[in-house]
């Protein structure tokens, strides 16, 4: 494994949500200061709003990130897949542009990842509506719930396996595994299950972080058809 490989890649797929992206980066940027173990990338799916300007403003303030912009909108799944393929980190955390990594939470995540004991990590989330209101740094316990089998993990996480912000996977574990499923999931709004299900079939070490480390913006699905995604599309995968 290359010595310069980041421990973690945080990859943010985004489209026409510049205000949400700004909320996320405002909370995340201070957590990335003097943190060489993290690669931050933003994949802009041809946004028509102020997304490029928001990214550039954080760059000017010193936030180190890699910015990709698709020439045309390739769909949410296509953008998720590009995030995963571009990530250089040993672990990959594809994080929704409308969610928040709570103050101090990144340090907790990195502490768990540094042990390299786990292949899939599921994170608990709180929720909020509208614009994110900055909060004081919460207290974390560092407690983990380990699972005896991938099946137990999948039953515990349940539909939250589809929530991209709540799941971190060890990309390094894919080096000997087939990844041909990724493109097959384009158009299902479930591309993230390509790497999750691939790992689950290979007896990964799975854990849930008991602390609430992220916050998810409610009522902001972007027009995803819940019945189609969690009914027709998901049923085809299982």
N, C-alpha and C positions, 0 to 999 in steps of 0.2 A: 504494500500500500504506500503511495507516495507520501513522503514526510510533510509536504506542504498541503495535503488535503485537509480542508476544514473539518472540524468535528461535526458541525451542523450547518446545513443550508436552510435558511428561511426564504421560501419562494412565494411571492405574493402575485397571484394572477388578478388582474384588475380590468374593469371596463366601465367607463362613464360614471365613476364614483369618486371623483376627486376629493370631495369633502370627507367621505368615509376614509379614504386612503390617508388624508391629512391627519385625521384623528388617530389612526393606527400608528403612523410614523412619529407623531408627537410623543406618544407614550413609549414607543420602541426605541427611538434614537438615543435617549439617555442610557438605556440598558446596554447599548452596543458600544459605548465609549470604552476604549482600551480593552476591547474584547476580541482578540485575534482569532478565536476559535470558530467564529461565525461568519458565514458568507451570506449576504443579503442580496437577493435579486428581485426585480419587479418585472413582470411580463404584462405589458400594456396591449390589450387586444384591440388596437386601432381605436382608442377612445376619441370622442369628438368634443370632449369637454376640456377642463383645465388640468387634466392629469399630468401632461409633460411639464407644465409650469410648477406644479406641486412637487414633483420629483426633483426638478432642478433647484428649487428653493432649499430643499433639504441637503442637496449636494453642496450648495453654496455655504451652508451652515456647518459643513464638515462631515455629514453622514456618508460613510463609504458604502456604495451599493453599485450593482450592475443593472442597467436599465435596457430592456429589450422592448421594441415596439413592432408588432406585426403590421405588415403593409395593409392587410385587410382583416376583418373580424373572422376568425376561424372557429368560432363557437367556444363555449366554456370548456368542453371536454378537450378540444384541441389545445387550448391554452394551458390547461392543467398538465397535459402530457408534455408539452414543451417545457414547462417548469421542471418537471421531474427529470427529463432528459438533460437539461442544462445544469442541474444541480451537481456540484462537485463534492459536496459534503458526505461524510461517512453516514450521517443521518440526514433525512430530508423531512422538513416540516412545511408542507404547503399550507399557507395561511390565508384565509379569506380577507379580502380588502375591507370588508365591513365589520370585522371582528377586532378584538383588542387583546394584546398580550399584557396582562396586568403588571403594574409596577413591581419590579423585583422578581417576577415569575421566570424570566429568562435564566437567571442565575440558578434557580431551582432545577429547571430543565437540564441545563448544562452539567450540573452536579450529578444528576442521574445518568446522563449519557456518557460522562467521562469514565464511568465504571465499565462501559461496554459489555454489560451483562444482559442487555435486553435488545430484542429485535423489533418489537412493536410496543409503543407506549400510547395509552389512551388517557386523555386529559379531561378532567371535569370542568364544566363551564357554568358561569352565571349568565344572566341575560340583562339587556337594557333596550330601551327604545329611543329613537331620535338620535341627537348628537350625544356623543359620549361626554360625560361630566367627569373631569379628573377627580381621582380619589386619593386618599392617603395610602401609603404602601401597606398592603395587608400583611398579616403574620402567617408564615407557612410552617408546617410541621415536618415536611420531608417524608411523610409516611407513604408507603407503597402497598398495593394489593397485588400479589403475584398469583399466577394461575397455573394449575397443574397441567392443563392441556389447552391447545388453541381453541378447541370447541367451547370450553368453559369461558375463555376470553371473549369469543364471538357472541355467546349468549348473554354475557354481562354487558358488553358495549352495545349490542343489538343494532338498532338503526343508526346509532351514533357513529358506526363505522363509516357511514357515508358523509359525516360532517368533517370536512377536510381539516379545519382548524384544530380539531380535537385529537388528531392522530399523527404520530411521528413514526416513521419507518426507517430501518437501518438499510440504507441503499447498498452498503458494502456486502450485505448478505445475498444480494441478487447476482453476484458475479458468476455463479454456476447454475442459475435458474433461467428457464425460458421466459421471455417477456413479450411474446407475440400477441398476448391478449390486449395490450394497451389500445391499439388502433381499432380493435373490434368493438370497443366501448364508446367510440366517438358517436355522439348524438344521443346517448342515454342519460346524460347528466350524472353518470356514475363512473367516470373514468378513473377516479381515485381508488376504486375497488380493484383495479388491475393489479397494482402493486400490493395492496392489502391482502387480497385473496391468494395471490401467488405466494406470499410469505406464509400465510396461514396453512397452506398445504405442505409446507416444508418444516413443520414442527418448530416454529419460532418460540423464543422465550418472550412471554407476554406479561405486561404489567399495567396496572392503572395507578396513576398518581392521584393520591387521595385529596391533595390540596386543590382548591379551585384556582387555576392559573390563567384562565382566559374568560372573556366575556363576549357573548354573541348578541349581535343586534337582531332584534325580533322584527317581524313583519317587513322583511327586506329580501324576499326570495328571488327577486329579479324576474318574476313571471314563470318560474318553474312550475309545471303541472304536477302537483303532489301525487295524485292518483296514478298518473302515467309512470312517473319515476319510481315510486315505491310499490306500484302494483305491477304493471306490464313489464317495465324494463328490469326491475329487480328480480322478478320471478324468472325471467329468462336466464339470469346469471346463476341461480341456485337450482 
